[in-house]
Amino acid sequence: SVVRKFLNPSRKVNKAKLRGVDNKPVRVEGSLPLNVKWGGKLVKINHVTVLRTAPFALILGVDWIVKSNTSIVVKRGRIELVGEGSKIFN
């Protein structure tokens, strides 16, 4: 993944035991802090888990949603992220 390039190559092996929605084990590569700039606002996420394989380059969780003052809205069967009064992503 894009984030995996920033991991320290001499990092310790992460022993976290995560499972995907299919209940299969997910290999954790490591973790790091990450700043996400969105809608003109810089949001610091203290702990981002980096996976060996993932369906998306980055999945933002509840910690980011709260810190970025974002709302999740479902319209016509689609999920939209809305923040600071403007539609950002759908």
Contact map, one row per residue, 1 for C-alpha under 8 A:
111110000000000000000000000000000000000000000000000111001000000000000000000000000000000000
111111000000000000000000000000000000000000000000000000001000000000000000000000000000000000
111111100000000000000000000000000000000000000000010000001100000000000000000000000000000000
111111100000000000000000000010000000000000000000011000000000000000000000000000000000000000
111111100000000000000000000000000000000000000000000000000000000000000000000000000000000000
011111110000000000000000000000000000000000000000000000000000000000000000000000000000000000
001111111010000000000000000001110000000000000000000000000000000000000000000000000000000000
000001111110000000000000000000000000000000000000000000000000000000000000000000000000000000
000000111110000000000000000000000000000000000000000000000000000000000000000000000000000000
000000011111000000000000000000000000000000000000000000000000000000000000000000000000000000
000000111111100000000000000001000000000000000000000000000000000000000000000000000000000000
000000000111110000000000000000000000000000000000000000000000000000000000000000000000000000
000000000011111000000000000011000000000000000000000000000000000000000000000000000000000000
000000000001111100000000000111000000000000000000000000000000000000000000000000000000000000
000000000000111110000000000100000000000000000000000000000000000000000000000000000000000000
000000000000011111000000000100000000000000000000000000000000000000000000000000000000000000
000000000000001111100000111100000000000000000000000000000000000000000000000000000000000000
000000000000000111110000111100000000000000000000000000000000000000000000000000000000000000
000000000000000011111111110000000000000000000000000000000000000000000000000000000000000000
000000000000000001111111110000000000000000000000000000000000000000000000000000000000000000
000000000000000000111111000000000000000000000000000000000000000000000000000000000000000000
000000000000000000111111000000000000000000000000000000000000000000000000000000000000000000
000000000000000000111111100000000000000000000000000000000000000000000000000000000000000000
000000000000000000111111110000000000000000000000000000000000000000000000000000000000000000
000000000000000011110011111000000000000000000000000000000000000000000000000000000000000000
000000000000000011110001111100000000000000000000001110000000000000000000000000000000000000
000000000000000011000000111110000000000000000000001110000000000000000000000000000000000000
000000000000011111000000011111000000000000000000111100000000000000000000000000000000000000
000100000000110000000000001111100000000000000000111100000000000000000000000000000000000000
000000100010110000000000000111110000000000000000111000000000000000000000000000000000000000
000000100000000000000000000011111000000000000011110000000000000000000000000000000000000000
000000100000000000000000000001111100000000000111110000000000000000000000000000000000000000
000000000000000000000000000000111110000000011111000000000000000000000000000000000000000000
000000000000000000000000000000011111000000011111000000000000000000000000000000000000000000
000000000000000000000000000000001111100001111000000000000000000000000000000000000000000000
000000000000000000000000000000000111110001111000000000000000000000000000000000000000000000
000000000000000000000000000000000011111111100000000000000000000000000000000000000000000000
000000000000000000000000000000000001111111100000000000000000000000010000000000000000000000
000000000000000000000000000000000000111110000000000000000000000000000000000000000011000100
000000000000000000000000000000000000111111000000000000000000000000000000000000000000000000
000000000000000000000000000000000000111111100000000000000000000000010000000000000000000000
000000000000000000000000000000000011110111110000000000000000000000000000000000000000000000
000000000000000000000000000000000011110011111000000000000000000100110000000000000000000000
000000000000000000000000000000001111000001111100000000000000000000000000000000000000000000
000000000000000000000000000000001111000000111111000000000000001100000000000000000000000000
000000000000000000000000000000011100000000011111000000000000000000000000000000000000000000
000000000000000000000000000000111100000000001111100000000000000000000000000000000000000000
000000000000000000000000000000111100000000001111110000000000000000000000000000000000000000
000000000000000000000000000111110000000000000011111000000000000000000000000000000000000000
001100000000000000000000000111110000000000000001111100000000000000000000000000000000000000
000100000000000000000000011111000000000000000000111111000000000000000000000000000000000000
100000000000000000000000011110000000000000000000011111000000000000000000000000000000000000
100000000000000000000000011000000000000000000000001111100000000000000000000000000000000000
100000000000000000000000000000000000000000000000001111111000000000000000000000000000000000
000000000000000000000000000000000000000000000000000011111000000000000000000000000000000000
000000000000000000000000000000000000000000000000000001111110000000000000000000000000000000
111000000000000000000000000000000000000000000000000001111110000000000000000000000000000000
001000000000000000000000000000000000000000000000000000011111000000000000000000000000000000
000000000000000000000000000000000000000000000000000000011111100000000000000000000000000000
000000000000000000000000000000000000000000000000000000000111111110000000000000000000000000
000000000000000000000000000000000000000000000000000000000011111110000000000000000000000000
000000000000000000000000000000000000000000000000000000000001111111000000000000000000000000
000000000000000000000000000000000000000000001000000000000001111111100000000000000000000000
000000000000000000000000000000000000000000101000000000000001111111110000000000000000000000
000000000000000000000000000000000000000000000000000000000001111111111110000000000000000000
000000000000000000000000000000000000000000000000000000000000011111111100000000000000000000
000000000000000000000000000000000000000000100000000000000000001111111100000000000000000000
000000000000000000000000000000000000010010100000000000000000000111111100000000000010000000
000000000000000000000000000000000000000000000000000000000000000011111110000000000011000000
000000000000000000000000000000000000000000000000000000000000000011111111000000001111000000
000000000000000000000000000000000000000000000000000000000000000010001111100000001110000000
000000000000000000000000000000000000000000000000000000000000000000000111110000111100000000
000000000000000000000000000000000000000000000000000000000000000000000011111000111100000000
000000000000000000000000000000000000000000000000000000000000000000000001111111110000000000
000000000000000000000000000000000000000000000000000000000000000000000000111111110000000000
000000000000000000000000000000000000000000000000000000000000000000000000011111000000000000
000000000000000000000000000000000000000000000000000000000000000000000000011111100000000000
000000000000000000000000000000000000000000000000000000000000000000000000011111110000000001
000000000000000000000000000000000000000000000000000000000000000000000001111011111000000001
000000000000000000000000000000000000000000000000000000000000000000000001111001111100001111
000000000000000000000000000000000000000000000000000000000000000000000111100000111110001111
000000000000000000000000000000000000000000000000000000000000000000000111100000011111111110
000000000000000000000000000000000000001000000000000000000000000000011110000000001111111100
000000000000000000000000000000000000001000000000000000000000000000001100000000000111110000
000000000000000000000000000000000000000000000000000000000000000000000000000000000111111000
000000000000000000000000000000000000000000000000000000000000000000000000000000000111111100
000000000000000000000000000000000000000000000000000000000000000000000000000000011110111110
000000000000000000000000000000000000001000000000000000000000000000000000000000011110011111
000000000000000000000000000000000000000000000000000000000000000000000000000000011100001111
000000000000000000000000000000000000000000000000000000000000000000000000000001111000000111
